[in-house]
Amino acid sequence: MIKFTLPVLFELGFPAERIYTSLERRMKCGIGKCGRCNIGPKYVCVDGPVFSYAELQGLPEQF
């Protein structure tokens, strides 16, 4: 679970599925083969770099 919250967007009534953010990880190959950009089961280079807040809530706290 992500520890930061987006109180303003939630107060405005946005659901977690409509809040998007981008992630940046160090990438070596850019096609998901090297594993340097993975966060749990997701690869930033292949699955992202833009994720919804709902997707980020399911990722481990390692980032």
N, C-alpha and C positions, 0 to 999 in steps of 0.2 A: 504494500500500500504506500502511496506517495504521501510524504509528510507535509508538503506544502498544500495550501488550499487557495482557491481563487474566489474569495468571498464576494467581490463586487459582481462577478459574472453570475454567481449563484443567486445573489440578491436580485439581480435583474431578471431572473427566471430562466436562464439558459440551462438546459439539461447537460449532463456530462458528455453525451454523445455529440453535442454541437459545439463543444469547446475544443479547439485544435491548437497544438503547439508543435514546434519542430525540435528534434534532438540532434546533437552533434557528437559523434564518436570518432575516434581515430580509425581510419580505414586504410587498409593496405591494398586489397584487391578490388573492392567496389562491387563484387558480384556474390558475396556471401560465402566464399570458399575458405578464406583465411580464418574467420571467426573472431576477428579483432573488434568488430563493432556490435557483437551480440549483447543483448540485455535479456537474459532468460531465454525464452524460445524465439524472440524477435531479433532480426538483423536490421540495423538502421539503414544499411545500404540497399537492401532489397525490399523490406517491408515498409520503410519510411522514406525520408526522414520526418514526415509529418504524421503525427498520431493524434487520435482523439484522447481526451482526458479519461474517458471510459476504458480505452485500451491501456493507458498508462497505469491505471489503478490495479490492473491484473499482473503487472510486472514486478519482479523482486526489487527489494530496496537497494540493490547494489549500485545503482547509479545515482 
